[in-house]
Amino acid sequence: MATDYDAPRKNDDDTESIEALKERVPDKLSGAVDGDDADNLGGFELGGADLADLELDVVVLPPQADEFTCVECFIVKHRSLLAKESKLGPICRECAA
C-alpha cells in the first residue's frame, strides 16, 4: 500500500487543543529556565583539583609499519582492521560498514 506523505496528517483523534495539553503538564516540567542562572556562566566550577598549572609530557609515536590511518575517521588503526583500499586511501572496517 502506497503512502501519500504530502497528505495532511490531521486525524479525528487530534481534536484536543494546545491549551488542554498545557493544563495537563505541571509547571516544573514546562522547560522554563531561571534567567539568573543562565546568564551567570562564570559561577560554574567543576569539582576536583585545579590542573591549570600542570604540564603533561606525552610521547607521540608515528604510525608503525603494521598500522594505517583511515581516510574516513582519521584514526590510526592496526592493519587487521583494514577493510579496503579506496582511491583516496585505506578505510577501516567501522567506516566501511
DOFI-261825 format. One record per residue: residue number from 1; residue in one letter; z negated, y negated, x of N, C-alpha, C, CB in turn. Coordinates in steps of 0.05 Angstrom, whole numbers. Atoms other than C-alpha are relative to their C-alpha. Glycine has a CB too. Layout:
BEGIN
num	residuo	nzz	nyy	nxx	cazz	cayy	caxx	czz	cyy	cxx	cbzz	cbyy	cbxx
NUM	A	Z	Y	X	Z	Y	X	Z	Y	X	Z	Y	X
...
// end
This chain:
BEGIN
num	residuo	nzz	nyy	nxx	cazz	cayy	caxx	czz	cyy	cxx	cbzz	cbyy	cbxx
1	M	0	24	17	0	0	0	0	-25	18	-24	0	-19
2	A	-2	24	-16	21	-67	29	-20	-21	-10	29	-11	-2
3	T	20	21	6	-29	-124	32	13	-27	4	-26	3	17
4	D	-11	27	-2	-8	-195	19	-23	-18	11	10	-11	-28
5	Y	21	16	-12	-50	-236	68	1	-29	-7	1	3	30
6	D	-3	28	8	-24	-302	41	-11	-5	-28	29	-8	1
7	A	10	3	27	-51	-289	-29	-28	-11	1	0	28	-15
8	P	28	11	1	-115	-326	-50	-20	23	-1	-3	-19	-24
9	R	20	-21	-2	-178	-286	-37	-22	-2	-21	-12	0	27
10	K	21	4	21	-218	-311	-97	0	23	-20	3	-27	-14
11	N	3	-21	19	-244	-254	-139	-18	-10	-23	-13	25	13
12	D	17	8	22	-282	-255	-205	-29	1	8	4	20	-24
13	D	27	-1	-9	-345	-239	-166	-9	-24	16	-4	25	18
14	D	6	24	-16	-341	-305	-127	-8	-24	-17	24	-7	17
15	T	6	22	18	-369	-347	-184	-26	-14	7	-2	10	-28
16	E	25	13	-7	-436	-364	-151	5	-25	17	-19	20	15
17	S	-6	25	-13	-438	-436	-128	-16	-2	27	-8	-24	-18
18	I	13	4	-26	-458	-460	-59	-29	-10	-3	16	-20	18
19	E	27	9	5	-519	-495	-88	-19	23	-7	0	-21	-23
20	A	17	-23	6	-545	-430	-116	-6	17	25	14	18	-22
21	L	5	-14	-25	-536	-397	-48	-20	-14	17	26	4	15
22	K	18	16	-16	-573	-454	-14	-29	3	-10	8	-29	1
23	E	27	-2	11	-632	-446	-61	-13	27	8	1	-3	-30
24	R	10	-27	-6	-639	-372	-43	-9	1	30	20	21	-5
25	V	7	-1	-29	-644	-386	33	-24	-18	5	25	-9	17
26	P	23	17	-7	-712	-410	59	8	-22	19	-22	17	12
27	D	-6	24	-17	-713	-478	95	-2	7	29	-18	-23	-7
28	K	4	-6	-28	-737	-448	160	23	15	12	-26	15	5
29	L	-24	-14	-9	-673	-407	165	25	-16	-3	3	27	-14
30	S	-24	17	6	-627	-465	149	15	-8	25	-8	-24	-15
31	G	-14	6	-25	-610	-475	223	-4	-29	9	30	5	-3
32	A	6	28	-8	-638	-546	227	-13	0	28	-18	-14	-21
33	V	11	3	-27	-654	-567	299	-16	-25	1	23	1	21
34	D	16	23	-4	-710	-613	317	13	-18	20	-29	7	9
35	G	-14	18	-17	-676	-674	347	-14	-7	26	7	-25	-15
36	D	15	7	-24	-732	-690	396	3	22	21	-29	-4	-7
37	D	-2	-22	-19	-728	-621	429	29	2	10	-9	26	-12
38	A	-28	-3	-8	-652	-621	431	8	-22	20	19	-1	-24
39	D	-7	22	-18	-649	-688	467	-16	0	26	-4	-26	-14
40	N	18	0	-23	-704	-672	517	5	25	17	-30	-1	-8
41	L	-6	-23	-16	-669	-623	563	-14	0	27	30	2	4
42	G	14	2	-26	-706	-648	625	-27	13	0	-2	-28	8
43	G	27	-11	2	-772	-620	600	0	30	0	-13	-9	-25
44	F	-2	-29	0	-747	-548	602	-3	11	28	27	9	-13
45	E	5	-12	-26	-774	-508	660	-2	30	-2	-25	-11	13
46	L	2	-29	-1	-766	-435	678	-26	8	14	24	12	14
47	G	24	-10	-13	-827	-395	697	7	12	27	-14	20	-17
48	G	-4	-12	-26	-836	-367	767	-2	-20	22	27	13	1
49	A	3	17	-24	-836	-395	837	24	-19	3	-2	18	25
50	D	-21	19	-6	-796	-455	860	16	10	24	-12	-29	5
51	L	-17	-11	-21	-738	-428	901	20	-20	11	15	25	-10
52	A	-19	20	-8	-703	-494	915	3	-3	30	-7	-27	-12
53	D	-1	3	-29	-721	-496	989	5	26	15	-27	-12	10
54	L	-3	-27	-12	-708	-422	1002	29	3	9	-7	22	-19
55	E	-27	-6	-10	-648	-405	1046	4	30	2	5	-13	28
56	L	-6	-28	0	-615	-338	1038	21	6	22	9	10	-27
57	D	-20	-9	-20	-579	-302	1095	14	24	-12	-14	6	27
58	V	-16	-22	12	-523	-258	1067	23	6	19	10	-7	-28
59	V	-23	-9	-16	-474	-218	1108	22	9	-18	-9	24	19
60	V	-23	-6	16	-406	-216	1076	20	16	16	14	-26	-12
61	L	-18	-17	-14	-361	-159	1097	28	-2	-13	-10	29	0
62	P	-27	0	12	-285	-160	1088	5	27	-13	21	-5	22
63	P	-6	-26	12	-254	-105	1046	6	22	21	24	-2	-20
64	Q	-3	-22	-19	-257	-38	1082	27	14	-5	-24	20	-2
65	A	-26	-14	2	-198	9	1093	2	17	-25	4	18	24
66	D	-1	-16	24	-217	51	1032	-7	-16	-25	-20	23	2
67	E	5	18	23	-225	-9	985	25	-16	-6	-24	-19	6
68	F	-22	18	8	-177	-54	947	-12	-21	-18	23	16	-15
69	T	8	21	18	-182	-118	907	18	0	-24	1	-28	14
70	C	-16	-2	25	-159	-112	835	12	-28	-6	-18	9	-24
71	V	-14	25	5	-108	-166	817	-6	-11	-28	30	3	3
72	E	7	9	27	-135	-169	745	-28	-12	-1	2	24	-20
73	C	28	9	1	-211	-176	754	-10	-11	27	-18	23	-9
74	F	7	11	-27	-212	-195	829	-26	12	11	-2	-30	-1
75	I	23	-13	-11	-267	-145	844	9	20	21	-16	15	-23
76	V	-7	-20	-21	-266	-104	908	-12	26	-8	-12	-9	28
77	K	9	-26	9	-269	-31	889	10	22	19	11	6	-29
78	H	-7	-22	-16	-264	37	922	28	11	-9	-21	23	-1
79	R	-27	-11	6	-194	70	926	0	21	-21	12	11	26
80	S	1	-20	21	-217	125	879	2	-12	-27	-26	17	3
81	L	-2	14	26	-218	73	823	27	-13	-4	-22	-20	-2
82	L	-27	11	2	-145	54	834	15	14	-22	15	2	27
83	A	-15	-11	22	-105	64	770	30	0	6	-5	-15	-25
84	K	-29	2	-6	-36	39	791	5	-24	17	16	-2	-26
85	E	-10	22	-16	2	-7	836	21	-14	-16	11	9	28
86	S	-20	15	14	39	-61	798	16	-17	20	-12	-18	-22
87	K	-15	17	-18	89	-110	827	-16	-23	10	26	-11	-13
88	L	18	21	-9	32	-160	832	-21	10	20	-14	-13	-24
89	G	20	-12	-18	-15	-112	868	-15	22	-14	-19	-22	10
90	P	16	-23	12	-67	-58	855	-16	-8	-24	-18	12	22
91	I	16	5	25	-101	-52	787	-20	23	-2	19	-2	-25
92	C	21	-20	3	-167	-16	776	2	15	-27	-28	-12	3
93	R	-1	-16	24	-179	37	722	-10	-16	-24	-17	25	3
94	E	11	15	22	-221	-10	679	20	-20	-11	-26	-15	8
95	C	-20	20	9	-167	-64	676	25	13	-11	7	-19	22
96	A	-23	-14	9	-112	-13	665	-4	11	-28	8	21	19
97	A	6	-13	26	-147	16	604	4	-19	-23	-28	10	-1
// end
